Amino acid sequence: MDRTFWQNIVANDYALPAEYSLASLTAELLIQLGATERVFREELAYPILDAWICRGYYPADDLYKMAMQLSHNLTKGLGEQETDTVLLRSYSLLTLTTIIYEDGQQHWLEQDLVAQLLEDALMHLAAEKDLRGYDNEQGWLHVIAHSADYLFTFALHPLIEAHDLERIMNAVAAKICEPVVHVYLYSEDERLTRTVMGVLQRDILPLTFYVEWLQSLLYPQGRTALNTDFESGELMKIVASEMETCVRHNVKQLLSSLYFQLLAPGFAHLSFVHEPPSLAVELLPYVQTTLNEIRCWC
């Protein structure tokens, strides 16, 4: 199908063309999630799938198969940097986000599948190495932001319990503290903060967990490793210092976003969390203290 065909579907309020089967069109749209041409990916494939999922066009069996295919897509090219494989991973995450968000309301999927999809999501975030946000030619890559969106929907899902919420929080901490020479510039901090706010909104984990989690941001495992691994060679010392500077910046941005979200829910765009969580007042001083301490990193 050419671009005009898909644009007509969008123009007709995402109505399914009578002369085509949903299955055949869906198969092509799933491929186009990885299209290098941004219009196909950003304005056609993902929005059409999103609309059709939200409108209940797919029976539970089809959603199961789609979710399995999309989750498998997260492994394609995983670990690569600066390659086009990130596009399929990123927009598969967005489509999975729609499925899990809607399932939280409609309960289409079995608990075992939801648990497996979460496992795949956590594995992906830990292993994802293409941290780019935006490209002038290809548009939004944004795989870390989309991964955060996906984990946010899990945080709100009624089948996700306390131990899984802890794993989501720890995955966020590990990624933001990852020792890489990269600074997040495209609102990744707000999207990851939204995930944290989703966990807080569940009102399941105790204050002590969040206090310990904040400490893990101050003393990430990678920080000690950097100081140890790069003791020899001036160049490696410079790289280590640059990595620590990037980690410090990324953590500061996350904590700043969290502070303002706790102070005024809805501060970040696409918040979906409009009421302060019950622990907001108690947690705020700890966030502020952690922010102050991180300024002392050297």
Order of alpha helices (4+ residues) and beta strands (2+ residues): alpha-alpha-alpha-alpha-alpha-alpha-beta-beta-alpha-alpha-alpha-alpha-alpha-alpha-alpha
